[in-house]
Amino acid sequence: MRTTLTIDDSLAEALKKRAFETGKTFKQVVNEAIAAGLQPTHLPPSKPFRQKTYSLGQPMPGVNLDKALQLAGELEDEEIARKMGQRK
């Protein structure tokens, strides 16, 4: 069957290079590439990823984990202040 395709320039160059290297026609290389791409892949089904969880223990007294982002911000501010105090 004859048809018209628009192929990206980089792909066309790669196909031309493959045709030159193998001594095949551009048409043959394009047909082989398309046929290879249409082959079903027979990969074994993979198991779903499961993340193991670990207990980090109980939070320190007075730490409200419902406001974890606020706590992280406060800890970061304290660390920045500590580093700035060391520069002087």
Summary of the structure (lengths in Angstrom):
residues: 88
radius of gyration: 30.1
end to end distance: 79.0
largest distance: 79.0
contacts: 115
relative contact order: 0.05
helix: 57%
strand: 0%
